[in-house]
Amino acid sequence: MPAIAALPLTIAPEAPDDGPAIHRLTRDAFATAPHRSGTEAAIVDALRAADALTLSLVARESDALVGHVAFSPVAPESGGAGWYGLGPLSVRPDRQRSGIGTALVARGLALLRAAGAQGCVVLGEPAYYGRFGFTCDPLLTFPGVPPGYFQRVIFRGPAPTGAVAFHAAFGAG
């Protein structure tokens, strides 16, 4: 496959009419992912319908949508507001491994931190998310997930403990 020239990347909040394009992008991005649930696009749609997308960022090269990341509130068992879950993170298949996902996550975390969030959790590859400061904390859990794959990054305040509950939209499918 020939190399694709990098185009200027723009990251911005999703626009009101971006929903269908984000759905297609997310569906396509996860089509061959080894740990997909097949419900990733439906989750984003359900979060949007429930007005639970705290932060929904898109990446564009020229006018083409090439990436998306969602952040939504989560509830740690130990309580405390201001915690968010990252995901799904989607990059168009032909643009994966080109830094788009990294740019989306970095921008999203910076915006959450600037808005006063306590921290963020993610279910994902430790080697990938570790570069953003995510670490596994055995006192913070998500049932049914292999050790190490549920991680958190603290922006301020104490670390939460116990099981973490995601928005009901994560049961969409």
N, C-alpha and C positions, 0 to 999 in steps of 0.2 A: 504494500500500500504506500503511495507517495506521501511525503510529509505535507502537512497542511500548514500554510503560513499563518503565523499569529496575527490576528487583527486586534485593533484596540478594544479592550474589554471595559464595559461599563457595568457597574453594580448599582442597583437602585431598588427601592420597594416595588413590589408587583403593582401593576396598573390594574384598574377595575376590569379591563377586558382580557387580562392575561390568563384567566382560569383555564380555559380549554387548552391553550398551548402548554401551560404547566402540567396539566393532566397527561397530555401526549408525551411530553418530555420525560416525566417521571415514569410512566409506563415503559417507554423505550429504554430508559437508563437502567431499569431493574430487570429487563426482559431476560438477561442471561447472567445476572448476579448470582453467585453461589448461595448466598444466605437470604434470598428474597422471600417475602411472604406472598407476593402477588397482589397485595392490597395497598401498596405504597401510594399509588395515585388516588385511590379512594380515600385514604387517610387524609391527604392534603385537601381534597374536596370537602370532606366532612369537617375538618378543622375550620376551613373557610366558611362553610354553611353555619357553623356554631359560633362564628365570630371569635374563634379561639386561636387564630394565628397572631401571636404577639408581634412577630416579625416574619415577614415573607419577602425574601430578596431574590431578585432575578439577575442573571448575568447575560449580557448581550454583546455580541460581536457584530458591529454595524447594526442592523435591525434584527438580526437573528437571535432568538432565545437559545442559549447554550447551557444554562445552568439555573438551578433553583435550590434554595434552602429554606426550611421552615423551622421556626422556634415557637413553642407553645408552653403554657404553664404546666408544671408538675407539682405534685404534693408529696413531699417526704413524710414518712410516718411520724418523725419527730416534730413535725409542724414547721412553721415558718414560711412566710410568703417570700416571693422574690426568686424562686427557683424555676428554671426553664429546661425543657428538653429540646435537644437539637435533632432534627430529622423530620421527614426524610431529606437527604441531600442527594440531588440528582444532577448529573452532567450528561449532555448528549453523548451517545456512544462514540461517535467519531472524534470527540474532543476530550474524552476521559484521559487522565494522566498528563494533562497539559497545564495544571495549576489553577484551573477554574474552580474546582471544589475547594482548594486551599484558600483562594481569594474570598469565596463566599463565606466560608466558616470564619476566617479571620475578621472580616467586616462585621458579620453578625455578632460575634462575641464582643467585639469592640463597642458596638452599639448597645448591647445588653449591659455591659459594664458601665458605659456612660449614662445609661438610664437608671442606674442604681440597683441592678439585679444583685442578688446574693451569690448566684452561681448557676451552673448549667450541667446537665447530665446528658450522656449519649450512650446508645447501644451500638457499638461498632468496633472496628479493628483497632486494637491497642497501639500498634505501630503507627497507624495513620493519625489517630486522634491525640496521641501522646505529644506530637509536635506543637499542639495548642495548649499544652499544660494539663490535659486530662490524665487522671490517674485512677486506678482501681482502689476503692476503699472497701474492705470487707465488712464494714459496719453499715454500708449503704448498699441495698440490694434491689434487684429486679428478678422476681421468681422465674425459674426456668431458663436462665441465661448462664452459659458457661462462665466460670470464674475469669475475671480479667476483661471481659467484653462489656461490662456495664461500668462506666467511668464517670468521674465528676471533676469539674474545675471550680474552685472557690474564688469568687471575686472579692468578697468581704464577709465578715462575720464568721460564726462557727460552722463547722461541717455538720450537715444533717446526718441522721442515722435512721436505720430501719428500711422498710420496703418503700419504694417510690411508686406512686400511682400516676399514670399518664392520663390525659383527657380521654373520655369515652370514645372519641373519634378514632382512636387507635384500634378499636374493635371493628372498624368499618371493613367492608369487604364485599 
